[in-house]
Structures are given as structure tokens and as C-alpha cells.
Amino acid sequence: MRSMRLLGLKTFRHGVHPPESKDETSGLAIRQFPFAPLLIVPLIQHMGAPSLPVVEEGEEVSRGQRIARADGFMSVSMHAPASGVVRRIALAPSIGGRMVPAVYLEPFPGSTQEVEDGTPCPLDTATPDEMIAAIQDAGVVGLGGAAFPTHVKLKIPADKFVDTLIINGVECEPFLTTDHRVMLEQSRDIFMGIRYLLKVTGAEKVIIAVEANKPDAATHLRETFPSDLDGSVAVLQVKYPQGAEKMLFSALLGREVPSGGLPLDIHALCCNVATAAQIGHLLPLGQGIHERVITVTGPAVKRKGNYRIPIGTPLRFLLEHVGVEEDVNRVFLGGPMMGAAASSLDISITKGTSGVTAFTDSAAERTHSQVYPCIRCGYCVDACPIFLNPSLLGMLAANEEFSSMTEEHNLMDCFECGSCSFVCPSHIPLVQQFRAA
């Protein structure tokens, strides 16, 4: 997969151009969100094993205090989003519909909700292994949506090395402006996080990737880029899914992750810009993730904005606070391309929630139509950024020929960007078929 230049900006081959729909929130500063009367903190907010509670029902906790520890290396800690009382440790609904263990926390109404500092992880003296342990203990996961434990990604095998670190501030998902605001308002945290990441990975240089529809963020990062860091800010063409790490490696480095391989195979590593900011903010203070920046937007939302929301905030409370139209139809955690439709309003905001996008009946009708048979137009083939054949994969999925999809046609290389479904004139739900397969 070769990189290419259009109008002087680097990009990748194929992809689509959905409406950006970012103007309503891109200029809105981050605001603190209020505490819900009851916060429900799921103990599985990441890929891997659920966290194990270290508090008991009836126990009083302080904001930022660890309330669950990692259960093995493929797990992370959880921290209290507010000072309050643990009312229950019980099952709670998750976005996928299944019940998961959770801590039910009732905040103290009169508390100042200050977060006390813990044991810092000093940049100058801590070893890479100590930094990795601190990142795990801080509960840091990929905040771009995948929620993969960051410390696992940073553990470089002895036979691998990283020469380039890419900080992903592209944010190509329609409607979302979380990363945009983080780049404008938390640049010091981002650069501090980069220092930790460079030391952990041993990378020689860093590239901060920003899409061309965020010129203010690119300018701000360039103007504040520290002299002690070897790196640059790269502005990329506006195209979806420009922010996928495989696309970034292609556009910025001209390298292709091999089928079934990992970024380490091409000596590169990608980290979301909000994740870097959290590392840069938390590790010097010895704190853990207890809140995150989220874009709340969509045609059905009355008070759109970028909010710093406590982890565990119920979706129903969030929507009641911002206000929604009476004909609200569907609510996505994330954006409309790669986000997941909420199965219930009783689920909670988690570390992997980058946005909440709500649509009205009229908006939903424009995007959901009757499904027709495939007409072999090839639009999906031209759109797929990793050069699969979505039409063929869709037919194989319909016939339940799953082994052929994975073994012969590289289904596992698909990262479910939704480009094929977006361009399909027959409205075939290709991504949903691939997920089921």
C-alpha cells in the first residue's frame, strides 16, 4: 500500500468522504460535566480480563482512589470517579447487552471532589518497566475507542524495536471533536506523555498526525512543540478512515503492516493523542483515570459540546442533562461510522467512550433504507482502505462460509471502518455481517 499526495497532503489509497459534521462542537471549549446521583463503574472497560474490586459495599472512597486492581497483565486498574460511598458491587448492563460486574458509587453531595496525588512516576529516573507498571496502575487504555490496555502495547518484545512513534490526532470519525479540543487545550500534557512514550518504546522520533480540517490544532502544536523532542506535526488530507493506524503508517512512513501482523513488524507504534495526554497528566501526579473528554453531539442533542465526564456516568443522566429532542431515535457511543448503537440508556460512560451521538427519526430515516441484492458495482472494493473484496465477503457471510472468509480472503485484516457499508447503493449491512462472521 503506497502513500500518495493530493494537494500536497499525504494520504492513503481508497477511503471515503462522509459528511464531517464537526462545526457545531469543534469551537466549543471542554467543560466539566456534573456528577450523577449514582455512578456505575463497570469493571470490564478494556480488552482483556475484568478488574478485581478492592473495595467493599458501604466503604467510603475518595475521588481518584483505586477501587479495582488489574487481574493479570492483560488488565488495568479502575479508580473512583467521585468521592462517595460504595453502595453495591453487582452486575450492570454493558453496551453489548450482556451484564458485567460493576461498582455502584454514590457521590457525596457536599464534597469538593478534589483528587489527591499518589506516588509519581518520575520521567528522569523511572525505568521503562516501571513506567509500564505505572501506566497499567493508572488504568490507561486506548482512548480512541478500542480501549486496548496501553501498557500491553508498549511492552516491546526483545526481538522487536520501534524507530517511530505516531501520535494520532486525526479524529476522522464524523461528529467527534474530542481529540481536536484536547490538542488545543492540553498540549503540555500531550508533550509530557510523548516524553514517557519515547522513553518506554525507545523510538527515535515522534510524528503528531493531524487532519487538515483542524488547522488551529496543527498550528498550536507546531508553535508549542518542545525543542527537546525530535519530531514534527504532519497535516494529512481529510479522508476517512485516515485515523486508522494502518492508514497512518502508509501515509506517513510508506510502510504496510503485513496481513496478520502488528505495527511492531514495521518498527512503528501509534498512540491516540488523548491517551498520550492522559499519560502526561497522570504519571507525574501518580493518579489514575477517573474521567475523560467526550463529545456529546448529533441532530437530537440540544446542548452539544465537549465535556469532561466522570467514568461511570449513566447514559440516561447524560442525555437528560444535555437535553434531547422528543423524536430521538438512535444513540451511538462513538460516531456513526465505527460507533456502537446503545442497547440501553442504563449503560455507563466508560474509558473507551470517545463520543455520544444521538439522532432523530428524520435523520435516521435518511441513513437506513431497504436492503437490496448486490449489483456488483464494485464501489465497496474501491472504498476499502486495505484492499479487501467486501462484496465477496458479504456473500460468503450470508452463506455462513466463515472459514473461507478468514483463511482465504483475509477477513481478520478488516478493522470495521464501515467504508464499504457507507458507499453500498444496495444498503447491504456489510460491516454487521463481518462482525457476525
C-alpha positions, 0 to 999 in steps of 0.5 A: 500500500503506497502513500500518495499526495493530493494537494500536497497532503499525504494520504492513503489509497481508497477511503471515503468522504462522509459528511464531517459534521464537526462545526457545531462542537469543534469551537466549543471549549471542554467543560466539566460535566456534573456528577450523577446521583449514582455512578456505575463503574463497570469493571470490564472497560478494556480488552482483556480480563475484568478488574478485581474490586478492592473495595467493599459495599458501604466503604467510603472512597475518595475521588481518584482512589483505586477501587479495582486492581488489574487481574493479570497483565492483560488488565488495568486498574479502575479508580473512583470517579467521585468521592462517595460511598460504595453502595453495591458491587453487582452486575450492570448492563454493558453496551453489548447487552450482556451484564458485567460486574460493576461498582455502584458509587454514590457521590457525596453531595457536599464534597469538593471532589478534589483528587489527591496525588499518589506516588509519581512516576518520575520521567528522569529516573523511572525505568521503562518497566516501571513506567509500564507498571505505572501506566497499567496502575493508572488504568490507561487504555486506548482512548480512541475507542478500542480501549486496548490496555496501553501498557500491553502495547508498549511492552516491546518484545526483545526481538522487536524495536520501534524507530517511530512513534505516531501520535494520532490526532486525526479524529476522522470519525464524523461528529467527534471533536474530542481529540481536536479540543484536547490538542488545543487545550492540553498540549503540555500534557500531550508533550509530557506523555510523548516524553514517557512514550519515547522513553518506554518504546525507545523510538527515535522520533515522534510524528503528531498526525493531524487532519487538515480540517483542524488547522488551529490544532496543527498550528498550536502544536507546531508553535508549542512543540518542545525543542527537546523532542525530535519530531514534527506535526504532519497535516494529512488530507481529510479522508476517512478512515485516515485515523486508522493506524494502518492508514497512518503508517502508509501515509506517513512512513510508506510502510504496510503492516503485513496481513496478520501482523502488528505495527511492531513488524514495521518498527512503528507504534501509534498512540491516540493523542488523548491517551498520550495526554492522559499519560502526561497528566497522570504519571507525574501526579501518580493518579489514575483515570477517573474521567475523560473528554467526550463529545456529546453531539448529533441532530437530537442533542440540544446542548452539544459540546465537549465535556469532561465526564466522570467514568461511570456516568449513566447514559440516561443522566447524560442525555437528560442533562444535555437535553434531547429532542422528543423524536430521538431515535438512535444513540451511538457511543462513538460516531456513526461510522465505527460507533456502537448503537446503545442497547440501553440508556442504563449503560455507563460512560466508560474509558473507551467512550470517545463520543455520544451521538444521538439522532432523530427519526428524520435523520435516521430515516435518511441513513437506513433504507431497504436492503437490496441484492448486490449489483456488483458495482464494485464501489465497496472494493474501491472504498476499502482502505486495505484492499479487501473484496467486501462484496465477496465477503458479504456473500460468503457471510450470508452463506455462513462460509466463515472459514473461507472468509478468514483463511482465504480472503483475509477477513481478520485484516478488516478493522470495521471502518464501515467504508464499504457499508457507507458507499453500498447503493444496495444498503447491504449491512456489510460491516454487521455481517463481518462482525457476525462472521 
